[in-house]
């Protein structure tokens, strides 16, 4: 199947998914809590995407859902809540979310080869589950990421549904972190695309941002979710102790699952990657160690 045809099928599945979610929000029973309405709609849409994944035997149907769901939720919460449409903080949060979503979705469209390809991690998850592979597909590949993104959006919910104090210094930090995170991911992805085009067989990436962090794109992704947490705290300072829960969940996912799987695969495919591991920090960027120090360690 061509890339264009594959994108069309994914697009149709998403139209149906968000159509079902919107139908629930417009005509479903009122739970009295906007966050719960949003969560149910999110889960219903995820169910549609899961069904499309099973029909096409390709769980990569879910990949772009990560980046297209947050703007949908944010707009619903903002329009359904009793918050002034000229609220400056709400506009800043919506702007950062939109910037992030457009960049990440565009990168997915650029790198998605078509439905003949599936993210290498998904078959691994299903194979490890054995006879429970359907459950692993539903929960591990679809529902868990959906719930993590929803947790990450909770601070945005606070901003978009509760009138808060005026803009302050913390909003400025949140804006810098959010925009900086998107720019970091943009540069890191551009550098990786260029490397993939030009690399020699067996060569490993340790140039540009990738020479300061083995996963600068993940660091940017985590930073984006923490920018939302900062916006949430700025809107409701008394809730500072629980609003970062989504940011913490993202750190746990990347450090506990995504990064270890990527590292293991890189070492298996390119043993020379160990030299990069010895010199370059795993996540938070910093100057790399000198090659001489890595050899003597």
N, C-alpha and C positions, 0 to 999 in steps of 0.2 A: 504494500500500500504506500502511495506517495506521501510526502510530508504534508502537502496541501489537503489531501483527503483525510489524513490522520487528524490534522488540526481542525478540520470541519467536524469530524465526529466528536472530538473532545469539546468543541464549542457547542454543539447541539446538546451534549450531555449536560453541560454547565447551564445552558438556557433552561433546560427542563428542571435541573436541580434548583436553580434560583427561582424558577416559576413556582415550584412546589413550596419553597420557603416563603415566598411572597404571599401565596394563597393562605398559608397558615397564619401569617401575620395580619392579613386583612380580614379573613373570615373564620379563623380558628377561634377556639375558646380563649377568653382573656384571662391570663394568669394573674393579672394585677401587678406583675413585676416585669419591667421592660427587659431586664437582663435574662429572665427565664424565657420570655417570649423569643428573644434572640437566640438563646441556647437551643431551644426546641427546633426553631427554624434551621439553625446551623446543622443539627443532627439529622434532620430530614433531608437537607441538601446533601450531606455526606452519604446518606443511605442511597440516594440516586446515583452519586458518583461511584459508590461501591458496586452497585448493580451494573453500571456500565463497565467497570473494571472486570467483573466476573464474565460478562457477556463477551468481551473482547479478549479475555485471558491476559490482561495487561494492567497491573496496578499503577503504572505510570499515568493512568487517567487522573489520578489524584494529585499529581505533582503541582500543577498550577493552582489548585484550590487553596493552597497555603497563602498565596499572594492576592487572589481575587476576593476572598471572603472578607478580610478586614475592612476594605472600603464600604462594602455592602452593609456590614453590621454597624459601622460608624455612622453612615448616613441614616440608617433606620433609627438608631437611638437618638440622634440629634433631632430629626424631624418629628419623632413621636414624643419627645420630652418637652417640658415647659421651660425651655432655655432660650433666651433671646438669640435671634439669628445673627445679631451683630456682636456676639460674644467673641472677644479677641482670642482668648485661649482656645476656644472650640475651633476657630479657623486655623490656628497654628497646628493643632493636633490633626485636623483633617488634611492640611497641607502636607505635613510630614508623612502621614499614612499614604496619601495619594502618590507622593514622590517615590516612596519605597515600593509601593505596589506596581507602579508603572515600570520602574527599573527592573524589578525582579521578574515580573511577568514577561517583559521584553527579552530578558536574558534567557528565560525558559523557551520562548518561541524560537529564539536564535539557535539554541543548542539542541532542541528536540528534533531527532532525526525522523521520527515517525513511529507508528504503532508496531512496526517490526522490531522495535527496540524497547526494552524494559530496564529500568534502573536495576543494576546488578544486586542491590541489597534485598530487593523484594523476593526473588526466588529463594535466596538464602533463608529469609525469615520463614517462608512457607515450608521449605524442605526440613528445617529444624523442628517444625511443629508436627511433622508426620501426619497422622490421621486427623489432627486438629488444624490442618492448614487453612481451612475456610475461616475458622475462628481467629487464627493468627492474622489472616488477611484483613478481616473486618476490624479487629481490635487494634492489632499492632501497627498496621500500615495506614488505616483510615481513621479510626475513632481516637486513638491516642494523640496523633498530631492535631486533629481537630480540637480536642480538649486543651491541648497546650497553647494553641493559637488563641482560643477563647480566653484562657487565663491571661495571656499576654495582652488581650484587649480590655481587660477589666479596668485598668486605669483610664483608658479612653472613655469607657462607659461613665466613669465618675465625672470626667470633664464635660461630657456631652449631655449629661442628664441632670447635673446639679449645678445651679449657679454658685460660683465660688468667688473668692476675693479677686481683686484686680491683678493684672500682670505684675510679676516681681522678678527678682534676680534668678530664681530657680527656673522660671519659664525660659529665660535666656539660655541657661545652661542646657535645659532639655532640648531647645531648638538647635543649639550648636551640636549637641551629641547626635540628635536625630539626622540632621542634614549631613553631618560629618560621616555618620555610619553609612548612609546611602552612597556618598562620594567614595568612601573607602571600598565598598563592595564593587562599585562601578570600575574603579581603577584596577582592583585586584582581578576582576573577571577579564578586563581588557588585556591585562598582562598575561593571564593564563591562556586566553585565546591565541594571542600572538605566539606564545611559547609552543603551544600544540601544533601550530602551523609550521614552525621553524625547527623544532627539536630533532636531534639525532637519535637513532635507536638507543634505548636504555638511558637516555639523559633524564635527569631529574630537575624539577623546578626549584631554583633558589635565587631568583632574580627579583629586583624591585621589592615590592611589599612582601613577596614570598621569601625574601632573604632575611626578613625581620620577624616573620611569623609563618609557621607551616600551614596555617589556616586563616589568613587575613579576612577571607570572605565570611567565615563563621564568626570571627570577632566583630565584623561589621554588623552581621545579623543580630548577634546578642546585644550589641550597643543600641540598635534600633529599638528593641523591646524595652531596654532600660530607659531610653528617652521617654517612652510612653509612661513608664513608672514615675519618672520625675515630673512629668506634666500632671499626673494624677495626684502626687503629693502636693504640688503647688496649688491644685484646686481644692484639696481637702487635707491640710497638714496634719490633722488629728488622726488620719488613717495611714500614716507613714509606715506603721509596723506591719501591715498586711498587703499594701498595694504592690510591693515588688514581687509578689508571689509568682507572677508570670515570668518576670526576668530570671528569677531563681530556677524556675522550671526549664527555661531555655538553656541556661548554663548547664543544668544537670543532664539534659538531653544531649547536648553537643559533646560535653566532656565524658559522659557515661556511655554513649552509644555511637553517635555519628563519627566523632573523631577516631576512637579506637578502631572502628571498622575500616575507615579510610586508611589509617596508618598501617594496619595489618595487610590490607590489599596492596598498598604501595610497596611495602617491604617484600611481599611475595613476588610481585611482578618486576621490581627493580631493586635488587640488593644494595645498590649504591645509595639508595635513599637513607640508609643507616647513617651515612656521613652527614646528611642534612639533619637528621634527628639529633645527632651529637652536637651540632652547632646552633641550630635555629630553635627558638622557643616554640612551644606547641600552639599557643593561642595569642597571648597578649604581646604585641609587637615590642621588640627591643633590638638593639644592635646585636648581630650574631657573634658568636665566639670565633676566634681566628681558627683557621683550619689546622694550624700547628697544635693548638691546645686540644682540639678534638682528637688528634692522633695520639697525643701523649696520655690522654685520659684513659 
